[in-house]
Amino acid sequence: MSYDGNQRRCRIQGAWSTGPAQEQTETQRLWAGPAASRPYYVIQNVSHIPERSGSNKVSKSTSNPDIFPSSMNNNNNNNNNNDSNQHTKANPTQITPKIPKNFSWVVDGFLAALGFPNEAANMMYLVKHGIKYLISLTAELTPSLQGFEDKLVWSQIKIKDFSPPTLQQVDEFLKVVEKARSENSAVAIHCAHGKGRTGTMIACYLIKYHNQTASEALRNIRESRPGSVETFQQEELIYMFENQHNLTKMQNKTEESR
């Protein structure tokens, strides 16, 4: 156990807590409990991160917490440490769907946004609602797709929390969206809370595919998903994407007129 300066935080099994050291099952309890009680992962220096109301900021350890603690194989008769931390594969036929935190359709039946899907039941909800493509924007942790490998096409675009994507990363996101459109499939995108990074990507999608200006896209995503696009840098990226998109359209028109 180690303390982080004046923050009085102690590392407990892969998470930071503001209280005293607790039992090993505390991490599992946090991730299995309500969204408000789960640890919020960041990879930046906490002194440079804007305060979030009602959230406890923690930093990620070198080992990921168990994403599906309920599926952990607790075989007390097995003394092999390697086996004791393995997960049983999720059986989709035995899972009751559970809506992910902050889930909503941005484009009904096609594009959905959500917070981090940390339960197998969340994955089942996505599958049951016809979602085929899942895009993760989190650089700090990765969702488990155990049992859903043949049902979800997963991709990861690593973006630091509270940071904007690069224009190249936006293009990578839009390529997945375009592929889903060509297949008439649905796609879902998430970060930690489905607000900053997710909202930024969706605003760029609205600019390209719904012919909205950056201002219109920002207003619309914030109306439909309050709290979206959290930093000035993320807003700035959206305007940069708008400029690039408009320039590309002008170039295409020039080539067509020749």
N, C-alpha and C positions, 0 to 999 in steps of 0.2 A: 504494500500500500504506500502510495506517495502523494504528497500534497502539492498543489499548484499555487504557490505564493499566497497572496492575501485572499484568494478566492475560496480557500478552505474546501477544496474539492478532493475527493479521494477516488482513486481508480479501483473499481470493483468489477472484476470479470469482464473487461472490455467496454465499460461505460464510465462516465464521470457522474458523481452524485454530490449534491450539496450537503448531504448528511453524513453521519458516521458510517464506518464500514458495516455492511450488512451481509446476509448469507448469500451463498452462491446463487440461489434461485431468484435473487432480486432482478437480475437482468432479464431472466425469462418472464418474470411477472410484469416488468415494464413493457416488454414487447407484446405480450399477450393481452394487456389491459387496454383501456380506452385510449384513443389517440392523444388526448390531452396529457396522459400520464407517461407516454412513451418518450424515451430520450431523443433529443433533437441533435442530429449530427452535423457538425461543421468542421471544416478543415482550415479555417483561417484563424488568426489570432483574435481571441474573443474581445480584445480591447478595441478592435477596429470594426466590429459588427454592430449594426443598429440593434437596439433592444426590441424584442418581440414581447408583446403583452401576454403574460401567462405562460411563457415557455421557459424551460430550463435548458440553457445552452451547455452542451457537452461536446467533447472532442473524441474522435474515433481512435481506438487503440489499433495496434498492429494486427489484431485478430478480430474478424467480423463477429458480431453477436449472432446468436442463432436466430434466423429469420422465422423459422417455424418451430418454436420451442415445444409446441404441443405434440409434434411428431418425432421428438427426440427418442432414441432407443435407450431406455433406462433399464438395462439388463443387469440387475444387482448380482447375478450369479457369475458375471463375466468380469474378470479382473484385468482384462486387456484394456489399457487406456485408449488405444486407437479405436477399438470397437465401441467404447462407452459414449463417444461423441458423435457417432454416426446417426443419420436420420433414416427413418423408414420412409420409403417412397410413398408419396401421397397417392391415394386411390380416389380419383375423381368421382367414382360412382358412390362413394361413401361421404362426400363432402357437401355440406349445405352451403349454398352461395351466400356471401355476405358482401354488401356494398362497400367498396373501398372508401376511405376517408376523402372528403372533398371531391367526390365523383360527380361529374355532370357531362352532358353532351354539349359540345360546342356547335357541332353540326349534327343534327339528329340522325342517329343510325350510322354515322360515318366517322366522326372525330370526337373522341372523348378525352377529358382531362381528369386527373386524379392526384391524390397524394400517394406516398409510398405504399405499395401493396405488400404488407408484411405478413399476410396470412394466406394459406392455401385456399381458404374460403373466398378471399378477394380475387384470386386467379380464376376460381370457378365462376364467380360473378361475371367477370369479363368474358369468359368463354360462353356462358349462357346467354349473354347479350350480343353474341355474334362478332366479337372482336377477335381478329386474327393477328394483327401486328401490335406489339407492345414495345414502346420506346422509353428507355430509362435515361434520364439526364443527370442522375446522381453520380458524382465522382467518389463520394464518401462511402457508399455501400451499394450492394447489388441484391436485387430480389431473387428469391429461389424459385425456380420453375420445375422443381421435382414433381414428376407426375403429369406435367403439362408440356413437356418438350415437343410432343407431336400435335399439340393443339394451339400453341402460340408461337409466332415467329418473333423472336426477341432481338433487339439491338440496343446498344448502349452508346450514348454520346456524352462523354464525361465533361461536366461543367462544374466548376467550384461554386459552392453555395454563395448567393448574393452577387454572383458574377454574371456578366452577359456571355452568351455564346459568341464565337467568332462567326464571320459571314460564311466561312467554309462549313462550320457546324450547322448553320441554318440550312445551307444547301443540302447537307447530308440528311437532315430531318425531312426536308421537302421531297427528296428522292424516295424516301420510304412512303411518304404520303402519296406521291404520284404512283408508285407501284400498287399501293392499296386501291387507289382510284381505278387503275386499269383492270384490277381483278374484281371490282365491285365489292371489296372487303372493307371492314371497319378497322380503325387504328386508334390506339390509346397512348397517351403520353403522360409521363409523371416525373416529378422531382421529389423532394422531401415532403412538401406540403401542397404541391400543385399550384403554386402562386408565382414566385419570381421567375425561375427558369422556364417553367411550363408556360406561363402567361406570355413571356417574351417570344417563345417559338410560335405560339398560336397567333399572336399579333402579326408576325411575319407571314404566316399562312393566310390570314385575312387580307393582307395587302396583295399577295400574289394571286390568290384564287377567287377573291370576292371584290377585287378592284377598290379596296378601301385605302384611304390615306393613312399615314401613320397615326395622326390624331384621331381619326375615326376608329381605327383598330384598337388603339389604347382605350378609348372611351367605351367601346362595345365590350371588350374583354373584361374591363373593370366593372361594368354594369352586370354582366352575366356571371362573373366570378370575382366577387369583391376581394381586394387585396392583391390582385394580379399585377405583375411588373413592379418590383419593390424598390429598385434603385435608379438613380439618375443614369448610371452607366448602361443599365438594361434599356431604359427609354432611348438613350442615345443610339444604341445599336439598332433599334427599330427604325429610327429615322435614317440611319445609314443604309439599312436594307431597302427602305423606300427609294432612296436616291439611286441605289444600284439597280433596283428593279425598273425604275423609270428610264434609266439610261439604256438598259438592255432592250426595253420595248422600242425606244427611239432607234437604236441600231438595227433592230429587226425590221422596222418599217422602212428604213433607208435602203436596206438590202433588197426588200421586196419591190421597191419602186424602181430599182435599176433594171 
